[in-house]
Amino acid sequence: MKIAGIDVHKKVLMVVVVDASTPEEKPERRRFATLPSELHLKDAERLVRRLIANELILSFVPDGEQRIWRSMARMKLQLTRDRVRLQNQMECLLEEMRIRLSIVVSHLLGAGGLRILRALAQGETDPKQLAQLGDERLQCTEEQLVDALTGRAQPMHRAMLGLQLERLQLIDTQIAKLNSMIAQAMKPHQEAVIRLAEVPGLGVDSAPQVIAEVGAQASRFPAAAALTSWVGTCPGKDESAEENHSSRSAKGNKYLRRVLNQAAHAAVTVWFGRSCTRGCDLSSKAANLILRPRRNALRCWLERFASLATKSQSHP
């Protein structure tokens, strides 16, 4: 990013980002200028005066170290999505081969499923030999597994399956490298990672993603409501003449909202779904929260998370 020919990332200037359309308490009258540069200078002078007077709400701009964290976390997210997409392609290829392995295997890319897929790619066609490679914990009989593995595998099918398995191995290797890189980058903030991992719904894998998006210090946000608004999980407020036109939430940070949405689902399931029997009052409330996570569960959980994170990360 360059402003007036000066590279901002080299820290030559202290650059702040604000909304140029922020209303003034005493707006001044300005005539229309023929040159756009005159209007730009007027806006710049107005914003500088308000910045000196501490009247502007500065936007959150991460530093260079945090931008590196974000790049690694978002690259890991993209690789995870590629892995899921590859799994769907494998299932489509197995359907062409008339092999219904995903019906009897809970996780296609688990240990037992991968053994069967590798044997198929190497040319094994006997369903009984393939069934012996399955895991003993499979919730199906041997006859059902043999029936699911009976299909018509062509040589081109096996060749394409081998290419997909090689790509899967490459993605898993890259994800493992990124995990080690993220762990190495988060070493100075290990205490913050451990504290965030204790929040219901989060874990050791989700905590570094939250720190990569928010920063090691949540004190940059004055309150939990500010963090909720920045993420984009609180309802919007578009009013004019005491009439509400829209309550749509802002776009916010989609990466952090995805992590917190998953954490909210996990937290609601643990708090209500497993702690009570089916049919009780708490289970019905949990079902309503799970069906409407954006309106209820996510908003309530995020406000609580933001308050806990702000308190825990404020300590040195």
C-alpha positions as CSV (number, residue, x, y, z in Angstrom):
1,M,0.0,0.0,0.0
2,K,1.4,3.4,-1.0
3,I,0.2,6.8,0.0
4,A,1.6,9.9,-1.8
5,G,4.4,7.7,-3.1
6,I,5.6,6.6,0.3
7,D,5.7,2.9,1.2
8,V,3.6,2.6,4.3
9,H,5.0,-0.9,5.3
10,K,8.5,0.6,5.8
11,K,7.1,2.7,8.7
12,V,8.2,6.0,7.3
13,L,5.0,7.5,8.5
14,M,2.4,6.7,11.1
15,V,-0.6,5.9,9.0
16,V,-4.1,5.5,10.5
17,V,-7.3,4.5,8.8
18,V,-10.6,6.1,9.5
19,D,-13.9,6.6,7.8
20,A,-13.7,9.8,5.8
21,S,-17.5,10.2,5.9
22,T,-17.6,10.6,9.7
23,P,-20.0,13.5,10.4
24,E,-18.7,16.6,12.2
25,E,-20.3,18.3,15.1
26,K,-20.1,21.6,13.2
27,P,-20.0,20.8,9.5
28,E,-18.5,23.6,7.4
29,R,-20.0,24.8,4.2
30,R,-17.9,23.9,1.1
31,R,-18.5,25.0,-2.4
32,F,-18.0,22.6,-5.3
33,A,-14.5,22.6,-6.7
34,T,-13.6,22.1,-10.3
35,L,-10.4,20.1,-9.4
36,P,-10.8,16.9,-7.4
37,S,-7.5,17.6,-5.7
38,E,-8.9,20.6,-3.9
39,L,-11.6,18.5,-2.3
40,H,-9.0,15.9,-1.3
41,L,-7.0,18.6,0.4
42,K,-10.0,19.9,2.3
43,D,-10.9,16.4,3.5
44,A,-7.3,15.8,4.5
45,E,-7.2,19.0,6.5
46,R,-10.5,18.2,8.2
47,L,-9.4,14.7,9.2
48,V,-6.0,15.9,10.5
49,R,-7.7,18.5,12.7
50,R,-10.0,15.9,14.1
51,L,-7.1,13.4,14.5
52,I,-5.2,15.9,16.6
53,A,-8.2,16.6,18.7
54,N,-8.7,12.8,19.3
55,E,-12.2,12.9,17.7
56,L,-11.7,10.0,15.3
57,I,-12.2,6.3,15.9
58,L,-9.2,4.6,14.4
59,S,-9.6,1.4,12.4
60,F,-7.8,-1.7,13.4
61,V,-4.7,-2.2,11.3
62,P,-2.5,-5.2,12.1
63,D,1.2,-4.9,12.3
64,G,3.7,-6.8,10.1
65,E,4.1,-9.8,12.5
66,Q,0.3,-10.3,12.7
67,R,0.0,-10.1,8.9
68,I,2.4,-13.0,8.7
69,W,0.2,-15.0,11.2
70,R,-2.8,-14.2,9.1
71,S,-1.2,-15.4,5.9
72,M,-0.2,-18.7,7.5
73,A,-3.6,-19.3,9.1
74,R,-5.5,-18.5,5.9
75,M,-3.2,-20.6,3.8
76,K,-3.9,-23.5,6.2
77,L,-7.7,-22.9,5.8
78,Q,-7.4,-23.0,2.0
79,L,-5.5,-26.3,2.1
80,T,-8.1,-27.7,4.4
81,R,-10.8,-26.7,1.9
82,D,-8.8,-28.3,-0.9
83,R,-8.6,-31.5,1.1
84,V,-12.4,-31.6,1.6
85,R,-12.9,-30.9,-2.1
86,L,-10.5,-33.7,-3.0
87,Q,-12.4,-36.1,-0.7
88,N,-15.6,-35.2,-2.6
89,Q,-13.9,-35.9,-5.9
90,M,-12.7,-39.3,-4.6
91,E,-16.3,-40.2,-3.6
92,C,-17.5,-39.3,-7.1
93,L,-14.8,-41.4,-8.7
94,L,-15.7,-44.4,-6.4
95,E,-19.4,-44.0,-7.5
96,E,-18.2,-44.3,-11.1
97,M,-16.4,-47.5,-10.2
98,R,-19.7,-48.7,-8.5
99,I,-17.9,-48.9,-5.1
100,R,-20.0,-47.7,-2.2
101,L,-17.2,-47.4,0.4
102,S,-18.5,-44.2,2.0
103,I,-21.7,-46.1,3.1
104,V,-19.9,-48.5,5.4
105,V,-16.9,-46.3,6.4
106,S,-17.7,-43.3,8.6
107,H,-14.5,-41.4,7.4
108,L,-13.4,-42.1,3.9
109,L,-9.9,-40.7,4.5
110,G,-9.4,-42.5,7.8
111,A,-6.7,-45.2,8.4
112,G,-8.9,-48.1,7.1
113,G,-10.3,-46.2,4.2
114,L,-6.9,-45.1,3.0
115,R,-5.6,-48.6,3.1
116,I,-8.5,-49.8,0.9
117,L,-8.0,-46.8,-1.5
118,R,-4.3,-47.5,-1.9
119,A,-4.9,-51.1,-2.6
120,L,-7.5,-50.2,-5.2
121,A,-5.1,-47.8,-6.9
122,Q,-2.4,-50.5,-6.9
123,G,-4.6,-52.8,-8.9
124,E,-6.3,-55.0,-6.2
125,T,-9.8,-56.0,-7.5
126,D,-10.8,-58.9,-5.1
127,P,-13.5,-57.5,-2.8
128,K,-12.6,-60.1,-0.1
129,Q,-9.0,-59.1,-0.1
130,L,-10.0,-55.4,0.1
131,A,-12.4,-56.1,3.0
132,Q,-9.6,-57.6,5.1
133,L,-7.8,-54.2,5.0
134,G,-10.7,-52.5,6.7
135,D,-10.7,-51.5,10.4
136,E,-12.0,-53.9,13.0
137,R,-14.1,-51.0,14.5
138,L,-16.3,-50.7,11.4
139,Q,-20.0,-50.8,12.2
140,C,-20.8,-53.3,9.5
141,T,-20.5,-57.0,8.8
142,E,-17.9,-58.5,6.5
143,E,-20.6,-59.4,4.0
144,Q,-21.8,-55.8,3.8
145,L,-18.2,-54.6,3.4
146,V,-17.6,-57.1,0.6
147,D,-20.8,-56.1,-1.1
148,A,-19.9,-52.4,-0.9
149,L,-16.4,-53.1,-2.4
150,T,-17.8,-55.0,-5.4
151,G,-17.7,-52.8,-8.4
152,R,-16.2,-52.3,-11.9
153,A,-12.9,-50.6,-11.6
154,Q,-11.3,-49.7,-14.9
155,P,-7.5,-49.1,-15.3
156,M,-8.1,-45.4,-15.9
157,H,-10.1,-45.2,-12.7
158,R,-7.3,-46.7,-10.7
159,A,-4.8,-44.4,-12.3
160,M,-6.9,-41.3,-11.4
161,L,-7.4,-42.6,-7.9
162,G,-3.6,-42.9,-7.6
163,L,-3.1,-39.3,-8.7
164,Q,-5.7,-38.1,-6.1
165,L,-4.0,-40.1,-3.4
166,E,-0.6,-38.4,-4.3
167,R,-2.3,-35.0,-4.1
168,L,-3.8,-35.9,-0.8
169,Q,-0.4,-36.8,0.6
170,L,1.0,-33.5,-0.6
171,I,-1.8,-31.5,1.0
172,D,-1.3,-33.4,4.3
173,T,2.5,-32.7,4.2
174,Q,1.9,-29.0,3.6
175,I,-0.7,-28.8,6.4
176,A,1.8,-30.4,8.8
177,K,4.5,-27.9,7.8
178,L,2.1,-25.0,8.3
179,N,1.1,-26.4,11.7
180,S,4.8,-26.4,12.8
181,M,5.4,-22.9,11.4
182,I,2.3,-21.6,13.2
183,A,3.4,-23.3,16.5
184,Q,6.9,-21.8,16.1
185,A,5.4,-18.3,15.5
186,M,3.1,-18.6,18.5
187,K,5.8,-19.6,20.9
188,P,6.2,-16.1,22.5
189,H,2.4,-16.0,23.0
190,Q,1.9,-19.6,24.3
191,E,0.2,-18.4,27.5
192,A,-2.5,-16.6,25.4
193,V,-3.0,-19.7,23.3
194,I,-3.5,-21.9,26.4
195,R,-5.9,-19.4,27.9
196,L,-8.0,-19.2,24.7
197,A,-8.0,-23.0,24.3
198,E,-9.7,-23.2,27.7
199,V,-12.7,-21.2,26.4
200,P,-15.7,-23.6,25.7
201,G,-15.8,-24.5,22.0
202,L,-12.2,-23.5,21.2
203,G,-9.2,-25.7,21.2
204,V,-5.4,-25.7,20.6
205,D,-6.0,-25.7,16.9
206,S,-8.6,-22.8,16.9
207,A,-6.8,-20.5,19.4
208,P,-3.9,-19.6,17.1
209,Q,-6.4,-18.7,14.3
210,V,-8.2,-16.3,16.7
211,I,-4.9,-14.7,17.7
212,A,-3.8,-14.4,14.1
213,E,-7.0,-12.4,13.3
214,V,-7.4,-10.4,16.5
215,G,-3.8,-10.1,17.7
216,A,-2.0,-11.2,20.8
217,Q,-3.6,-8.5,22.9
218,A,-7.4,-8.1,22.8
219,S,-7.1,-4.8,24.6
220,R,-7.0,-3.1,21.2
221,F,-10.8,-3.3,21.4
222,P,-12.2,-1.2,24.2
223,A,-15.1,-3.6,24.9
224,A,-16.6,-6.9,23.9
225,A,-19.3,-5.1,21.9
226,A,-16.5,-3.5,19.7
227,L,-15.0,-6.8,18.9
228,T,-18.4,-8.3,18.1
229,S,-19.1,-5.4,15.8
230,W,-15.7,-5.8,14.1
231,V,-16.2,-9.5,13.5
232,G,-19.6,-8.8,12.1
233,T,-21.8,-11.0,14.3
234,C,-24.0,-8.3,15.9
235,P,-27.1,-7.1,14.1
236,G,-26.7,-3.9,12.0
237,K,-28.5,-0.6,12.6
238,D,-29.5,1.4,9.5
239,E,-31.9,4.0,10.8
240,S,-33.2,7.2,9.2
241,A,-35.9,9.4,10.7
242,E,-36.4,6.9,13.5
243,E,-37.2,4.2,11.0
244,N,-35.1,1.0,10.9
245,H,-34.4,0.1,7.3
246,S,-32.2,-2.9,7.8
247,S,-30.7,-5.0,10.6
248,R,-28.3,-7.0,8.4
249,S,-24.9,-7.6,10.0
250,A,-21.8,-6.1,8.6
251,K,-19.4,-8.2,6.5
252,G,-16.8,-8.0,9.2
253,N,-13.9,-10.6,9.3
254,K,-15.2,-13.7,7.6
255,Y,-12.2,-15.8,8.6
256,L,-12.7,-15.2,12.3
257,R,-16.5,-15.4,12.1
258,R,-16.1,-18.9,10.6
259,V,-13.9,-20.1,13.5
260,L,-16.2,-18.6,16.1
261,N,-19.3,-20.0,14.4
262,Q,-17.9,-23.5,14.6
263,A,-16.9,-22.9,18.2
264,A,-20.4,-21.7,19.0
265,H,-21.9,-24.8,17.6
266,A,-19.5,-27.0,19.6
267,A,-20.1,-25.0,22.8
268,V,-23.9,-25.1,22.5
269,T,-23.8,-28.9,21.9
270,V,-21.6,-29.5,24.9
271,W,-23.4,-27.2,27.3
272,F,-27.0,-28.3,26.4
273,G,-27.1,-31.3,24.1
274,R,-24.9,-33.7,26.1
275,S,-25.7,-32.5,29.6
276,C,-29.4,-33.3,29.5
277,T,-31.6,-36.1,28.3
278,R,-33.6,-35.9,25.1
279,G,-37.0,-34.4,25.4
280,C,-36.2,-32.1,28.4
281,D,-36.5,-28.3,28.4
282,L,-32.8,-27.7,28.0
283,S,-32.5,-29.9,24.9
284,S,-35.3,-28.0,23.1
285,K,-33.6,-24.7,23.9
286,A,-30.4,-26.2,22.6
287,A,-32.1,-27.2,19.3
288,N,-33.4,-23.7,18.9
289,L,-30.0,-22.2,19.4
290,I,-28.4,-24.7,17.0
291,L,-31.0,-23.9,14.3
292,R,-30.4,-20.2,14.7
293,P,-26.7,-19.8,15.6
294,R,-26.2,-16.4,14.0
295,R,-29.1,-14.8,15.8
296,N,-28.8,-16.4,19.3
297,A,-25.9,-18.8,20.0
298,L,-23.1,-17.1,18.1
299,R,-24.0,-13.6,19.3
300,C,-24.3,-14.6,23.0
301,W,-21.2,-16.9,22.9
302,L,-19.1,-14.3,21.1
303,E,-19.9,-11.6,23.6
304,R,-18.9,-13.9,26.4
305,F,-15.8,-15.0,24.5
306,A,-14.8,-11.4,23.8
307,S,-15.1,-10.4,27.5
308,L,-13.1,-13.5,28.6
309,A,-10.4,-12.9,26.0
310,T,-10.1,-9.2,26.8
311,K,-9.6,-10.0,30.5
312,S,-7.3,-12.9,29.9
313,Q,-5.1,-11.3,27.3
314,S,-4.8,-8.0,29.2
315,H,-2.4,-9.6,31.6
316,P,1.3,-9.5,30.6
